[in-house]
Amino acid sequence: MPRPVGNVRLKAARQAAGYASQEALAEAIRNTAPQLGIRSLQISVRQVRRWESANPPWPQPDVQRVLTHLLGQSIEELGFTAPWDGTNSTREGASRRPVAASGAPAIGPAPGPFPSASNATQPATVGSDFAAITAAHRRLYWSVQPSQLHATVVEHTRLGTALIGETTGRCRTALAAALAESYLLAGRIDFFDLQQPNAANNAFVRGLQAAGEADDALLGAAILAHTAFIPGWEGHREDAEERMSAARAYARRGNAPAMMLAWLDAVEAECMTRCNDTRTALRLISHAEGVLAEGDTDEPCPVWMDWFSPVRLAAFKGNTQLIAGHTAQARATLLGVLDNLPADDGKQRTIILGDLAAVEAAAGRPEEACRWANEALDQLSVTWYAVGMDRIRDVRKRLHAWRDEPYVRSLDDRMYGWGTTVSALQR
C-alpha cells in the first residue's frame, strides 16, 4: 500500500475539527487571531497547503498560537518539526519554542506526535500481533464494563504509538491501521459509555491521524462520522454536517460498501434528530433503506465495523419516529427491532427498551412505560451503558404527571438504588 503524501497529522486534525477545506482553516485563523489579541494574520490557502505538504515550514509563534487554539493539539502533534536542534539553548531557539495547545484538554490515550520511522527494530509480526489484541478489545466492548475496558484500550494505544517509530513499510501500515481502530474504540467508550465528549474528540483526532499513517480511507470515514456525533448531540447542525461531508468524501475514496454508506446516513439522521429536524432525519433513513435494498448487502464490510446492521438502522428509525411524534409507527418499528435483535446485543437492547418505554409514556400509558423501563434496568444491571440510562431518565421525565402512582415510585426506587447509582458514578 503506498504511503500517504504530506502532513497527514495536520490534515486529520483540521478535518476532525470541522474545517473541511484548507480555505476554511485559513479563514478561521484570520478570524480568530484578533480574538486572541494577535495582530491580523494574512494566512492564505497556499500557506495552509504548504503546511500540509510533506515538508511543512515551521509556523511563526503567533500562527502557532492560533493553530493550537483552533485544533486542540500542540504544534508538534500537528506534524511540524522545529528547524533547530531540540537541545539548542540559544536565545533564538528559546524565543522560537513551540507553542502548546491553548486551553485544550490533554489527549488521554497517547500524548505526543507519532514517531517517524527510523530503524525497524521490531519483527515483521508486530503489526499483526498488535492487531490481534485490538480485535480482542473490539469483541470485549460488548460485554465488559466500559470503565474497566477503557484503561486497557488506552494503554494499548500508548504501546502502539511507541511501536510505530520502530517499524517501517507494510508492518508500520498494519500497525497504524490497528492503532487507528484502537483510538476509535477509546473514543467510542469516552463518548457513548463514559459521556466525556472532549476526551472522545481527542481520541478521534489521534485515530484519524493514525488512519492517515495507514492511508486507510474507510477507517478515516468511520472516525470522521463519529466526530459528527459530538456537535450533533449538542444541536450544532452546521458543524455536524461539515464533518459528515468529510466522512462521505473519505467513504467515496475508499469505495465504501453499501452497509457503510447506509450507516453514514444513519449517523447523520441521528445528528439531525438531535438538532430537531426529524423530517430530514427520516429522509436520510429512507435513503439508507434504499441503499441497503439496492446494494449488495453481502459485500464485505471492514471487520471493525461491528456496530451496524439493518436491525440497527431500524432502531435509528424507531427513535426518530418517536421524537417526531409518530407514536404508533415508532411502537411497531421498535417491537420489530426487539424481535430481531441478537441475544448478545445487550447495549442496543437497553436503548430499544428505553425507547419503547418512551413510546408508551407519550401514548399516555404510564404503567406500560414503567414495565419497559424496568426491563431496561434489568439489562443495565448486566451490561452498563450510559446512553441507555439516559433513555430511562428521559422516560422518567415524561412520567412526571404520574409521579405519585405506585408503579412510578417503584421505578424511582430502582433507578436510584445502590447498584444503579454506583454504576452511574463509575462511568
N, C-alpha and C positions, 0 to 999 in steps of 0.2 A: 504494500500500500504506500503511495507517495506521501512524503511528509508535507504538511501544510506549510505554505509560504507566508511569512510576515509575522507580526507581533500578535499572536493569537490571544494572548492574555488581555491586552487592551481591548481588542475587538470583542472578546467574550464579555468582559466587564461592561463595555459600552452597551451591548445588546441586552444584557441582563438588567441593566439599569433603565432600559426602556428607550434608549436612543437608537432607533433602527438604522439611521444613516449617519455617515460621517458629518454631513451638513448639520444634522440635529445636535450632535455633540459640540461642534464648533459654535453654533448659535447659543447653546446652553452655557458654554464657557464665557462667551461675550456678555451674556445677560447676567451671569452670576458674579462675575468679578466685582462690579460696583457694590453688590450686596455684602461682599466680604471686606469692603474698604480698600479694594485694589483698583488702581487706575485702569482705564479702559484697555482691554486686551483685543488686539485685532487678529484673531485667530481665524484662518481660512480653512476651507475643505482640503486644500493642498497640504496644509500643515498637519491636519489630522491624518491624511493619507501617509505622510512621511512617518508619523508616529506608529502607524500600523504596518509599516514596512518591515523587512527582515532586519534592518539595522536602524532602529529608531533613534533620532537625535535626542540628547538629554534636554528636557524642558527647563526653561528658566524658573527660578524659585516661585514667582507669582503664579505662573502657569501650573507648576506642581501643586500649589496650594488649592487652586480651583479644581484641578483634575481629581485630587484625592478627596476633596469635599463632595464632588458630584458622584464619584464611582465607589467611594467607601473602602478603598484599598490604598496601601502605601505605594509610592512611586515604583519601587522595585517589584511589588506584586503585580503592577500593571505592565511589566515586561521591559522596563527601562534599565539600562546599566550605566552607572556613573562613568564618566570619561577619565577619572583619575583612579589611582590605586586605592583600595579600601583602607590601607594603612597610612595613607598620606595625611599628615597632620599640619600641612602648611595652612597659612591664613586663607589662601584661595580655596583649598579643599574644605576648610571649616565653614567658609561662607556659602559654599555650594552644597552643603549637606542635604541629602534627600529629605523631602517633606513627608511626614506620616499622615495617615488618613485623619481628616479633621472631624472629630465627633463621631466617627464611625464605630459601630460595635466591633469588638475583636472577633476574628474568624475562629470559631470554635474548633473545627476539625483539624486544620493544619495551617498555622500562620507561615508567611514567607512565600516567595515565588517557587515554582517548580525548578529544581536544579537542572542546569543544562547537562546534556550528555557529555561525559568526559571519558572515563575508562569503563569498559564493560566488565566490571569485576564480578557481576552476578552471573550464575549459569543461565543457559538458554531457557530453562524451565521455570524461571522465577515468575514470568508473566502468567503462565497457566496455573502455577501454584497459588499466586495471589488471587487470580480469578476464581479459583475453586472455593476459596474462603468467602469471597464476595457473593458467590452463588448460594453458599450455605446461609449467609446473613439474609439474603433475599427470601429464602424459604422460612427462616425463623421469624421474620417480621410478622407473619400472620398468626403466630401463636405465643410468642414470648412477650412479656411485659415490656412496653416501649422504653421505660426508664432504665431497664436492665440492658436491653439490646443497644441502646443509643451509645453508651460509653464504649462498648466493644467496637461498634462501627466507626466511631471517631478515632479510636486508636489504630484501627485498620487503615484509615485514610492517612494518618501520620506515617505509618510504615510505608505505604505506597508512595507518598511524596518523597520520602528519603530514598527509596529504591530507584525512583526514576532517574536520578543522577548517576546511577551505577549500571544503567542499561542503554543499549543502542539498538537501532534497526527494528526488526519485527518484534523482538522481545519488549522494547520500550513501547511500541504501539499497542501491543496486547495489554501491557501493564497500565498504560494510560487509560485505555477503554474501561478496564475493570475498576480503576480508581475513580473515573467519572461516574460509574454506576454506584460506587460506594458513597460518593458525595451526594448523589441523587437520593439514595436511601436515607442518609443522615438528614438531608433537608426535608424529606417526606415525614420522618419521625418528628423533627422540630416543628413542622407546620401542622400536620394533622393530629399528632398524638400529644405533643407537649405544648402546643399553641404558643410557639415562640417564633413569630414571623421574621424578626430581624436575623436570628440565628439561621433560619431556613434560607433566607435570601443569601447570606454569606456562603452557606454550603452550596447553594445552586450556582453561584458565581464561580466558585472553585471547581465545581463539577463541569461547568461549561468550558472552563479553561483546560481541564483535563481532556474533555471531549475534543477540543481543538488540537491538543497534542496528538490525539489518536486519529484525527481527521475523520471522526465518526459523526456524520450529519444527522443520523436518526437519534443518537443519544443527545446531540445538541438540540434537536427539535423537542424531545421529551423534557429536557431540563428547562428550556425556554418556556414551554407551555406551563410547567409547574410554577415558574416565576410569575406567570399571569394570575395565578390564584391569589397572590399576596395583595396587589392593588384591587383585584376583582372583589375579594371579600370585604374590602374597605369601601366599596362603592365607587372606586376611581376608574371609571369606564375607559377613558382615553388611554391611560397607562396600560390597562389590561389588553385593550385592542391592539396597541402597538406591539406588545410582547407576543401576542398571538400571531400577528403578521410576520414577525421574525421567525416564530416556530414553524409556520406554514412554509416559509421560504426554505428553511432547512429540510423540512419534510419532502419538499419537491426535489431538492438537491439529492436527497438520499433515496429517491424513488420509494417513498413510504407505501407499505401495503394498505389495503382498504381498512383493515381494523384500526390502524394507527390514525388514518385520516378521519375515521368516524370518532375516535377518541378526541382528536383536536376539536371537532365540532362540539362534543360533549363538554369539554373544558370551557370553551368559550360560552356555551349555553349556561353553565354554572355561574360564570362571571356575570353574564347579562342578567341572570335571575337575581343575583346579589345586588345588581345595580338597578333593580326594579323595572327591568324591561323584559317581562315574561313573553311578550309577543315575539321579539327577536329570538329569545331562548328557544321557544317552541319551534320556530322556523329552523333554527340550527339543528335541533334534534331530529326534525323531519328530514332534513338533508342528510344527517348521519345515517338514519334508517335506510334512505335511498342508496347511500354509498355501500352499505352492507348488503342490500338486496341485489344491487347490480354488480358489485365487485366480487372478487374471488376470496371468500372468507377462509378458504383453505391455504391461501398464500401465507407462507410462514412469517410470523412477527418476530421481532427480536426477542430472545429468550428472557430478557429482563423485563419485558412489558407484560407483567402478570397481574396488573391491576384493572384490566378492562376486558369486557366481553359483551355480547348482545344483551345478556341479562343486566349487566352494569349500565348499559345505555338505557334500558327500560327503567332502571332505578333513578337515573338522572331525570327521565321524563316524568315519572310519578311525582318527584319532588317539585318540579317546575309546575306541573298541573295543580298541585296543592297550593303553591304560592300564588298561582294565577286565579285561584278561586274555583277551579273546575273540580269540585269535591268528588262527584260520582266517578268521573274519569280517573282521578287520582287513585281512588279506592280500588277500582278494577285493575289498573296498571300495577299498583304495589302488591296486591294479592297475587297477581300473576308472577311477579318477581319473587315473592316469598316461596311460591310453589317450585320455582325452578332454580333457586339459589343453591349452590353446592353446600353440603352439610358442614364442611370445614371452613366456610367463609364467615367466621364469627363477627368480624368488624362490620362488614356490609350488612349482616343480619340485624345488628343493633340499629343501623341507620334506617332500614326498612321498617322495623317495628316502631321506631320513634315516629316516622312519617305516617304510619297507619294510625298511631295514637293521635297525631295532629289532625288527620282527616276526620276522625270521629269527634274530636273536640270542635272542629269547625262546623260539623254537621249537627251540633247540639246534643251529642250522645256521650256525656262525660263518663258514665260508668264503663262504657266500652273503651273509651280513650284510656282510662286507668288500667284496664285489662292489658291493652297492648303495651302501655308504658311499663307495667310490671314485668312483662315478658322481656322487654328491652333491658331492664335492670338485671334480670336473670342472666342474660347474655353478657352484660358488662361485668358481672361477677366472675365470669370465665375468661373473657378477653376484654381488657380495658381499652377504651377508645374515646379520646376526649371529644371528638366531633359527635360521637353517638350520645355522650352525656349532654352535650349542648342541645341536641334534638329533644331530649327529655325535659330539659329546663324550659325550652320553648313551649312544649306541651303544657307544662305546669302553669305558665303564664296564661295560656288560653283557658285554663280551668279555674281562673280566679273567681268567677261568678259562683262556682260551686265549692268554694274553699272549705265550707263548714260541713260538707257531706262526708259521711264516714269513709267512703272509698277514696276521696281525695286526701283526707287526713292520713289514711293508711299509706297512700303513695308518698306523702311527705315523710312519714316515719321511715320508709325505705330509702328515699332519696338522701336523707340526712342521717342515716345510720352510720355506725362506726366504720364499717367496711367500705362503703361507697365514699364517705368523706375522706378517709385516709387515702384511698386510691386517687381521688381528685387532687389531693395535696402533693402526691408523689409524681404528678405529671412532669 
